[in-house]
Amino acid sequence: FNLELDTIEPKVTRLLYSGGKLLVVTDEDARCYYKNETNSLNEACNFNYNETSEMDGNSRDHSTQWVENMNYYIKCKDIWDNEPDECSIIARPYKIR
């Protein structure tokens, strides 16, 4: 028999505005978390999940409130706890005209 192990973290495939929300789409089922406040980029991407907010949604679509001019340091992990060493993505929403 063949045994395949998932050792790759989920990747963000899309980031968009949808219905007043910041929407993150991943390439596999995952849970995404974010942090807004930080003293440095290194600190932002090496956060403790207990000190963050989990994004709404499930599977591959994750969302949170769209707040203009606020940095979102986002990290996603899959059911096997595969996660990137750095942020999955950093987003900064701005006003849509």
Buried (B, 14 or more C-beta within 10 A) or exposed (E): EEEEEEEEBBBBEEBEEEEEBBBBBBBBEBBBBBBEEEEEEEEBBEBEEEEBBEBEBEEBBBBBEBEEEBBBBBBBBBEEEBBBEBBBBBBEBEEEE
